[in-house]
Amino acid sequence: MKEFIMNPWPWWFSGVLISGIMLFLLFFGKTFGISSNLRTICSIAGAGKKVEFFRFDWKKQVWNLVFLTGAIIGGFIAHHFLTIDSTVELSPKTVAELNELGFEKPTANQPSELFGLDALFTFKGFFILALGGLLVGFGTRYAGGCTSGHAISGLSNLQVPSLIAVVGFFIGGLLMTYIFFPFIF
């Protein structure tokens, strides 16, 4: 059993679980998406008193909050109890390119130049995080959902707006990776 936990699981295992969850949600007439939890939390906090968008019966979305809580707890358990200590192995070409952009330790999962507390307290780091947060928030609202909602739930329901949103997410990711990211760093 320990060998099963400590070794990577097959790639198809998560696909089977996601398919099963989607069939379950479809059966009960629910849709999946993490960003809808933000609307629910804001509604619980009383934002509906000032903004029409947050006026709805949030009690019908409690199941989604339970899912969010489970995702957080599951991530904690997976990280602390089911993960072996291993570093990400990047190709030498990738390491060289990241060094050129100013990353000292490009083997880290989350480079401190972007995600460290020191980066947050610089103008550039704060600006990048604030602008990124605003763009993600705007994009999520404008697209009518997040990547998980559109890519998993929307596409499995054969919704054309979700297909358009997912194509837009990929185009945005490619633009950021190959055009904006090198310009910023």
N, C-alpha and C positions, 0 to 999 in steps of 0.2 A: 504494500500500500504506500509506503514512504517513497518508493521509487516512482510510483505513478504521480504522486504529488510534486516531487522535486524535478521531474523531467517535463519538458514542454508537452502540452496536450496536443492532439492532432488538430490541424487547421480546420477541419470540417466540424469539430465539436461545437464551436460557437455558432456556426451556421445552423446546425440542427436546433440549438437552443433558441436562437433568434426566430427561426421559422415556427417553432412550437409556440413561442410567446405571441407572435403575430397572428397565428391561427386562433389562439385563445382570445386575443383582443378583438379580432374580427367577429368571432362568435358572439361576444358580448356587446358588440357595437361601440367599442372604444378605439381611440387612436393613440398612438405613442408619440411622445416628444418631450424632451427635457425642458425646453424653453417655456412650455405652458405652465411649468411649476412656478416660474417667476411671477406670472400673472396671478396665479393662485395665492402665492405668498403676499404679494402686494394687496390683493383683495382682503386677505385675512387681517393685514396690518391696518386696513381702513382707507386705502387709496381710493376706493370706490366713492367716498364722500366728496371727492374733488374731481375725479376723472371718470367719465362715462365708461371707458374701456374696461375698468376694473369692477364695474357693477355687474356682478353675476353671482349665481349660487355656487360658491366655491366648495360647498360640502359635497357636490357631485364629483369633484376632482380629488377627493381625499385619497383614492386609490393611487393616483399619480404621485402624490406626496409620499406615500408608502413605498412606491417604486424608487423614487429619488433617494429616500433614506436607505433602502436596501442597496442601491448602487454605491452609496458612500460607505456603508458598513462593509459591503463586499469588497470594495477597493482596498479598504483598510486591512481586512483579513488576508486578501491576496498578497498585498505588499509585505505585511509583517510576518505572515505564517506560511505562505505558499510559494514564495519567491526565493530562488537561490541567488547568492551574491555573484553577479557577473556584470562586467562592463560591456557597453555597446562597442562592437568592433566596427570601426569605420574604415573604408578603403583609404589607402595612402593619398590618393588623389583628392578625396573629400577633405581629409585632414589638411592637406596643403592649401586647398581653396579656402577653408575656414580660417587657417592661420593668416592668409592674405587679407581676410576681412577683419582681422583683429581678435579672433578668439584664441585665447591662450591654451585652453584645455578642451579641444573639440571632441574628446571622447565622452564627455559628460552627457547624460540624458537631457539635462536642462542647463545650458551654459550659464554660468554666473554673470556673464556680461549682459545677459538679457533678463534673467530671472532672480538674480541675487538681490539682497537688500541694498547693497551698495549701488547697484544700477538704478533702483527705484528712487534714490535720493539725488540723482543727477538730473539735470534738465532734460537731456536726451532720453534717458531711461523713463522718466516720468511721462514725457511727451509721447513716447512710443506706446507705453501701456495705456495712457488715457485715450489717445487717438484710436488705438486698436480696440479698446473697449467700446468706444462710441460707434465705430464702424461695425463691429459685431452686433451690437444692440440694434442699430439702425437696420442692418441687413436682415437680421432675424425678424424684426417687426415688418419690414417691407416685403420680405418673402413669405410672410405668414407662417413662419416656423423655423426651426433650426435644422442643422444638417442631419441629425439623427431622426427627427420627425419626418423630413422629406425623403431622405435616402432609404430609410427602413420602412416607415409606415406608409408614406405617400406613394412610393414606387410599388410597394406590395399591393396597394389598392388601385394601381394603374391610373394614378392621377397625373394628367398632363402638366398642371402647374408644378408639381413636385419634380417632374423630369426637367422642366425648364430651370427650376431652382437649383437642382443638383448640377446641371451643366454649368450654371453660373458660379456655383461654389468651386467647381474644378477650374474654371477659367480664372477666377479670382486667386486661387491658390497658385496656379502657374504664373500669373502676373507678379504676385508677391515674391515667389521664389526666384524667378529669373530676371525680373526688371527692378522692382522696388527694393528688395532686400539688399542686393549689392550696392544700390544707390545710397541707402540709409547707412550702411556700414562701410 
